[in-house]
Amino acid sequence: AMNNVIANLRRLIDGARTRGIPVLYGPMAYTREDYADKALQRRSGINRIMFENKMFLAGSWGADFHPDLRPGSGDIVLLPHKGIDVFETDLPRHLERLGATHLIIAGMTANLCCESTGRHAMERG
């Protein structure tokens, strides 16, 4: 609320759709099996808090899209990521198929998922 994130994301999504720019969604979701994985439990910082509270349990409210930011019929929903890098999903395949040369990256945690994905995308050209 302090940064008006929902309204700003909504404006960005609407602007992209109006201009014919593809909109891709990178959801985060963990399965019950993921939550039992000891390697994932050793993550640090905010990931640990999210994991301990099962904040992104697949099929739960926490893994769903915000009601004001749901994908539209022409949008692409990527496979859920299980960390802070959306590039670890099917994103590269979609970018290649679209012939993308530039990305606009936005999301709820810019210092985690957005930054990691941007860095990975830059390294991949």
C-alpha positions as CSV (number, residue, x, y, z in Angstrom):
1,A,0.0,0.0,0.0
2,M,2.8,2.4,0.9
3,N,4.2,2.2,-2.7
4,N,0.8,1.7,-4.4
5,V,2.2,-1.6,-5.9
6,I,-1.1,-3.1,-7.0
7,A,-2.2,0.0,-8.9
8,N,1.2,0.5,-10.5
9,L,1.4,-3.2,-11.6
10,R,-2.2,-2.9,-12.9
11,R,-1.2,0.2,-14.9
12,L,1.9,-1.5,-16.3
13,I,-0.1,-4.6,-17.4
14,D,-2.9,-2.6,-19.0
15,G,-0.3,-0.4,-20.8
16,A,1.5,-3.5,-22.2
17,R,-1.7,-5.2,-23.3
18,T,-2.9,-1.9,-25.0
19,R,0.3,-1.8,-27.0
20,G,0.3,-5.4,-27.9
21,I,3.3,-6.2,-25.7
22,P,3.1,-9.8,-24.4
23,V,2.5,-10.1,-20.7
24,L,4.0,-13.1,-18.9
25,Y,3.2,-14.1,-15.3
26,G,5.8,-15.9,-13.2
27,P,3.9,-17.5,-10.2
28,M,5.7,-18.9,-7.2
29,A,4.3,-22.1,-5.7
30,Y,5.5,-25.0,-3.7
31,T,3.9,-28.5,-3.4
32,R,3.6,-30.4,-0.1
33,E,6.5,-32.5,-1.4
34,D,8.6,-29.4,-1.8
35,Y,7.9,-28.4,1.8
36,A,9.3,-31.7,2.9
37,D,12.5,-31.3,0.9
38,K,15.4,-30.7,3.4
39,A,17.5,-28.8,0.9
40,L,14.8,-26.3,0.3
41,Q,14.4,-25.9,4.0
42,R,18.0,-24.7,4.4
43,R,17.4,-21.5,2.4
44,S,18.1,-18.3,4.3
45,G,16.4,-15.0,5.0
46,I,13.0,-14.2,3.7
47,N,12.9,-17.5,1.8
48,R,13.1,-19.3,5.1
49,I,10.2,-17.3,6.6
50,M,8.1,-17.9,3.5
51,F,8.9,-21.6,3.6
52,E,8.2,-22.0,7.4
53,N,4.8,-20.3,6.9
54,K,4.0,-22.2,3.7
55,M,3.2,-18.9,2.1
56,F,3.1,-20.3,-1.4
57,L,1.5,-23.7,-1.0
58,A,0.2,-24.7,-4.4
59,G,-3.6,-24.5,-4.5
60,S,-3.8,-22.1,-1.5
61,W,-4.6,-18.4,-1.4
62,G,-0.9,-17.6,-1.0
63,A,0.0,-19.1,-4.4
64,D,-3.0,-17.5,-6.2
65,F,-2.8,-14.3,-8.2
66,H,-4.0,-11.1,-6.6
67,P,-7.6,-10.5,-7.7
68,D,-6.7,-7.2,-9.4
69,L,-3.7,-8.7,-11.2
70,R,-5.0,-12.0,-12.7
71,P,-3.8,-13.1,-16.1
72,G,-5.9,-12.3,-19.1
73,S,-6.8,-14.7,-21.9
74,G,-3.9,-13.6,-24.1
75,D,-1.3,-13.6,-21.3
76,I,1.3,-16.4,-20.7
77,V,1.5,-18.1,-17.3
78,L,4.8,-19.7,-16.7
79,L,5.5,-22.8,-14.7
80,P,5.7,-21.9,-11.0
81,H,9.2,-21.0,-9.8
82,K,10.5,-22.4,-6.5
83,G,13.1,-19.8,-5.7
84,I,14.0,-16.3,-6.6
85,D,14.8,-16.8,-10.3
86,V,11.9,-17.0,-12.8
87,F,14.5,-17.9,-15.5
88,E,14.6,-21.3,-13.9
89,T,11.1,-22.0,-15.4
90,D,9.9,-22.2,-19.0
91,L,10.6,-18.5,-19.3
92,P,13.6,-18.8,-21.7
93,R,11.5,-21.0,-24.1
94,H,8.7,-18.4,-24.2
95,L,11.2,-15.5,-24.7
96,E,12.8,-17.4,-27.6
97,R,9.5,-18.2,-29.2
98,L,8.4,-14.6,-28.9
99,G,11.7,-13.3,-30.3
100,A,12.1,-11.1,-27.3
101,T,15.1,-8.8,-27.2
102,H,14.0,-6.6,-24.2
103,L,12.3,-7.3,-20.9
104,I,10.3,-5.2,-18.6
105,I,10.3,-6.9,-15.2
106,A,8.0,-6.1,-12.4
107,G,6.6,-7.9,-9.4
108,M,5.9,-8.0,-5.7
109,T,9.5,-8.4,-4.5
110,A,11.8,-6.5,-6.7
111,N,14.9,-7.2,-4.6
112,L,14.4,-10.9,-5.0
113,C,12.6,-12.5,-7.9
114,C,12.7,-9.4,-10.2
115,E,16.4,-8.7,-9.6
116,S,17.5,-12.3,-9.9
117,T,15.5,-12.8,-13.1
118,G,16.8,-9.6,-14.6
119,R,20.4,-10.6,-13.9
120,H,20.0,-14.0,-15.3
121,A,18.3,-12.6,-18.4
122,M,21.1,-10.2,-18.9
123,E,23.7,-13.0,-18.6
124,R,21.8,-15.0,-21.2
125,G,21.7,-12.0,-23.6
